[in-house]
Amino acid sequence: MENPLSKLALDYWYKVLMVVGIVVFFFVGAGLLKVFPVVPTATISLGVFFLGLGEWINHPLQTMLRAPDAFFPGSVIKGYPRNASVLGYVFDIFGLGLIGYGCYRLFA
């Protein structure tokens, strides 16, 4: 059986945000980050996760077929340009709200 984490590629910043957010959340839940207050740190880390998830939704794989011309043969161009969606914005706003609320609880 193949390890599902073996194909995990952290090649974009929003994927890194998701991994960092969930790792910090699990560390806080396990009690490994005793220096930081639990509730604000967990709230901020969940906000970072949801912000990364929203941006991942807003950057879908897009493919374009390039017609051949005099200089280049036909080709397929793939990329992840931003193509915003309602669900991506919902996760972005929810994540930013959690980050803001966690920062408020951390400093208040």
N, C-alpha and C positions, 0 to 999 in steps of 0.2 A: 504494500500500500504506500502510495506516495504522500509525502508530507505536504499539506496544503500551504504551509508558510514558505515553501521553497520557491514558489512563483511570485511571492510578494515583492513587487518592485516599487521602491520609494523614489520614483523618478520625477515627481512633481511636488511642489511645495504643499499643496493641499492634502496630499496623501501623507506627508510627513506630519502635518498638523493633526491629522486623525490619529496616527500612531502615538504621537507624543501625548495627546490629550487622553487617550484611553490608558496608556501606561501610567501616567501620573494619577489618574482616577483609581486604578487598581492599587497603586502604591499607597495612596491615601487610605483606601478602604482596608488594606492589610495592616495599616499602622506603621508603615516604614518611614513616613515623613512626619515625625513627631514634632518637628520644629515649627511647622505651619499649622494654622487652625484648620480643622477638618472640613467644616461645611463650606467656607469660602473657597478653599483650594479645590474641593471636589466640584463645586459649581463652576469655577473658572475652567477646570479641565474638561468638564462636559461641554461647556460653551465652545472651547477650542475644537473639540471633536465635531460638534454640529456645524461649526463654521467650515471646517475642512470638508465635511460631507456635502454641505451646500455648494461649495466651490467645485467639488468633484462632479456633482450633478450639472453644474453650469459649464463644465468643460467636457462635453461629450466627444467621442471620436468622430471626426468628419472626414469623409473621403471624397476626392474630386478626380474625375477623369480629365486628363489634359490631352487635347487633340494634337495630333502630329502636325508639325509645320515644316518649313524649309530647313530649320536648324536643329530641331529636337524631335526625336521619335515620340510617339504617344506614351503616356505614363500615368501612373496612379499616384496621387499625392494624398498623404494621410497626415492628420494633425489634430491638435486639441485646442482650437481657438475658443474663446469664450462665446457661448451661445446661451444666454440666460433663459431660465425657465421659472415658472411660478413656484414650483416645488423647491428649486434651488434657492430662490429668494426667501422662501419661508424658513428653510433651515439656516440661511445666513442671518436673518433677523432674529430667529430664536437663539442662535449661538451668540450673537452680539449682545442680546438681552441677558443671557446667562453670564457672560463675561462681565458686563456692566454691573449686574446685581452682585456677583461674587466680589468684584472690586469694592463695591459699596459696603458689603458686609465685612470685607477685610480691613478697610480703613475707618469704618464708622464705630 
